[in-house]
Amino acid sequence: MIHPKPSDVPAISDFNKLLDGRVAVVTGGGSQGIGGAIATLFAQHGALVEIADIDAKRAQESAATITAAGGKARAHVLDVTRPDEADRLAQAVLSHHGRCDVLVNNVGDYRPLVPFAKSGPASWEAMIRINLLHFYAVTHAFLGSMIEKRRGSIVNVHSVEGMRGYPCEPVYGSLKAASAHFTTCLAAEQGRNGIRVNGIGPDLTQTPQVDYISGFEEASDLWPSWAPVGRLGWPEDQARVALFLASDMSAFVTGHNIPVDGGTRAGSGWIWSPKEGRFVNRPRHI
């Protein structure tokens, strides 16, 4: 089965620029993945994009691609899971622009994958750093300037696994749930300061980190069973929702976590496969 990228609706770039002149920080904004797609789409809509990524090559490639296409972007190479590095990012952005209008917290990782019964403090701490701590650290670093300007939109990219039971990795699922609830709580606190906070929970989206194509070619006809919309998701699908939440199109939306999952949360769940000896969300056999 061929997995075409979304093309049956008008490209959002065909509409008016939704972020014209706004400063947008995207963590994990290196090329190819969800962060890169968000950075690219934001730039197409006139944002001045500040890309933060731990991988220098990815960060610079993303910024260079945006610049070559006529957009504006700068790359910052740092580790946002470290609070001091998050502060350094904020200082670099605020000293250059004087403000941050949009913040996208996009960093996260499924690894290190260790079954909970065999895990321990070292595994938990590693998972906490990359899947939760940076939400606090980066948001805290930029929040003061947003409060001062009485304006801002924060978009937290977590996972659909934070909005449903996830038997494969309870620590990962619980951290994504914490990220989603942090989103809701911060929105309730900061709305009176002109700051909106929302989250998106991806699922079944093809990225360099999670490959939904390789190894499933012989079962690709089952996509209508795996996802109610009947197809694979792409980073651009996530980017479009992030753009909506970042822009004034969602001016009366805050505190929400939107599953961008092709309907998997609504239409299905995880199923135990005795033949495979594990929980699966794309069964080839039960």
N, C-alpha and C positions, 0 to 999 in steps of 0.2 A: 504494500500500500504506500502511495506517495503521500508525504505530509506537506502540503503547500502552506506557505506562510499566509497570514490573513490578507486577502486581497479582494474579498467580495463586498467590502464597505469602503467608502471614500477614505483615503489616507488622512489622518488627523492634521498632517502638515498642509493639507489643502485649505484648511480653515484659517481664520485669523490667528496671529501669534498670541498664545495664551499667557506666556511668561516674559513678554518683551521687556528687557532691561532689568529683570530680576536676578539677583545673585542666588544661585542654587548649588548647594554642596551635596555631592553624591559619594557616600563611602562605598568601597568595593566597586568603584565605577570603571574598572578596567574593561578592556574590550571583550566582546563576544557574549558575556553573560547578561543577566538581568540588569546589573548596575550599568554596564556599557550601553545597553538599549535605552535605559532611562536617561543617561547623560546625553546620548545622541538626540533623542526626541525632545528633551528640554532645550537643547541648543537650537534645534530646528524651530522651536517656538520662541526664540529670542533670548533665552536665559544666558547669563554669564556663568558658565559651569565651572565649578571647582571640584576636580576629581581627586579622591583620596584612595590609594590602593597600596597594599604592602608589596606588590610586584611592580617594580619599576618599568619593566617592558610593557606590561599591560596598561599601566597608567599613561605612559607616554604615547603608546599607540592610539589609545582612545582619544586623548587630547589632540594628537596630530590629525587623526581622521576627521574630527569635528572641525578643526581649524581649516583643513584643506577644503572642506565643504562650505566654507564661508561662515561658520559659527565661531563662538568664542569659548575657549576652555583653557584651563591651566591644570597641570598635574602636580600632585603632592604624594611623595613616597613616604609612607609611615604606617605604623601599626596602631589602629584606632582602638584595639583592645587594651592598650595602655593609657591610663588617664592622662599622663604627662604628654603623650603624643597627641591625644585628642585636644588638649589645651594648645599645643603647638599649632595644630591645624587651625583652630579658631583664631589664634593670634595672627596667623598668616593671612587668613581670609579677611578678617575685620580690619587689619592694618591697611590692606589693599583697597577694600571696597567700603569699609565703614559700616557694613551691615551684612546680614544673611537673611534673605527673604524666604528661602525654601531649604529645608534640610531633609535629605533622604538617608535614613539609616538602613543600609542594605547588606552589611556584612553578616555572614553566617556560614556554618558548615556542619554537615552531617557527621563528620569524623571528629575525634576518634571514636569509632564504633566498637563498643565493648558491651556485651550482654550485661544487664544490670546485676544479675546474680554473681558475675565474675568481675564486676567493676570495683573501684575504690576511690578514695579521695583524689588521687592524681588525675584519674579520668574525669571525675565530676568537675574538678577545678578547671581543667582544660576546656570542657564543654561550656562551663559558665562563662569563661572569658570570651569565647568567640560567638556565643549565641545569646548572651544577655548583658554582660558587663558593659560592652561598648555602647549599647542603647543608652545606658545611664551616663557614661563618660562623655560621649559626643554631644548628647542633648544638653547636658549640664554646661558644657563648654560654650555652647551657642545661645542658651536660653536667656541669659542676662541681656544680651544685645537685642533679642527679639522683644523682651519685656520693655526695654527702654524705647524701642521704636513703636511699640504697641501694634506689632504686625508680624505675622509669620505663619508658615504652614510646615508641619513636620509629618513626614510619611515614613512609617516603620515597616520594613519588609521582613516578615517572619515566615510563617508556614501554615498551611491548612492543618498541619498536625497539632498546632496549638489550639485548634478549635474543635477537635474531635479526639476520641480515644486513640492512642497510638501504641499498640502492643509491641512493636518492633524495638523501640528504644524509649522507655519511659522518662529517662533523664532529658533527652532531646525534646520530647513532646512537652514535658513540664516547663522547660525553659522557653519554648515558643509560646506556650500559654501565658507565662509570666510577661513576655514581651507584649503580647496582645493586651493583657490587663494593664500593664504600664501605660500603654497607649490610651486606654479608656480613662484611667485615673488622671493622667497628665492633662488630657483634654478637659476634664471636669474642673481641674485646678486653674488652667491657663486661659480658658475661653474669655474670661472678663478682661484679660490683657491683650485681646485681639489675636490670640494664637490658636490655630486649629491643629489638632493632632489626630491622625487616622492611620490605619494599618492595612496592609494587604497580605493575604495568605496564599502563596503560590502552591500549585500542585501540577504534576504531569507536564512540566515545562522543560524543554530541551535546553540544556546548558552544558558547558564543559565539565561542570562538577557532577551533574546527574544526566546520564545518557539513557534516554528512553527508547532509542531506536536500535542500537547495536544489541544483538542477541535476541531480538524479538521480531525479526523480519518474518519468520514463518508463522507468527501469530498476529501479524499486524491487522488482519481482518477483524480482530476482536476489539478495536478501538471504540466502536459504538457501545460495547459492553463496559469497557473500562471508564469511559468518559461520556456522560449524557450528550455533550455537544458533538461527539463522534470523531474527534480528532485530537492530535497532539497539540500541546501549547508551545508557544515560542516566547522568547524574552520580550518581543514587541507587544504581546498581549498584556504582560505585566506593566510595561512602560506606559501604555495608554491609560491604564487605571491610575498609575502614579501621577500622570499629567493632570488628569481630572481632579485628583485630590489636592495637588499642589496649586492649581489655578483657582481663579475666582468663580469658575463654573460650579465649584462645590462650596461656595461661600457660607452656606447654612448647614454644612455637614461637618461634624466633629465627634470624636469619640467612638468611631466605628472601625471594625475590622472586617474587610471585605474578602471573602474567599475568591481568588482568581484561579479557578481550578477546573474549568470546563464542566462544573456541576458535580464533581466527585463527592463533595461533602453532602450535597442535597440528595444525590441519587444512589450512593453506595457506601460501603465501608470496607474495612479490612477483613479478609476471609482466611481461615486456617486451612492450609493444604496439607493433608497427611502425606501425600506422595512427595511433596517437596520438603516437608518437615519444617515449615515456617509460615508466618502470616504473609499473604500476598494481597496486593490491590489490583493486580492485572492477571487473573487466573488463566492459565492455559489448560489446567485441569484441577479438579478439587480433590 
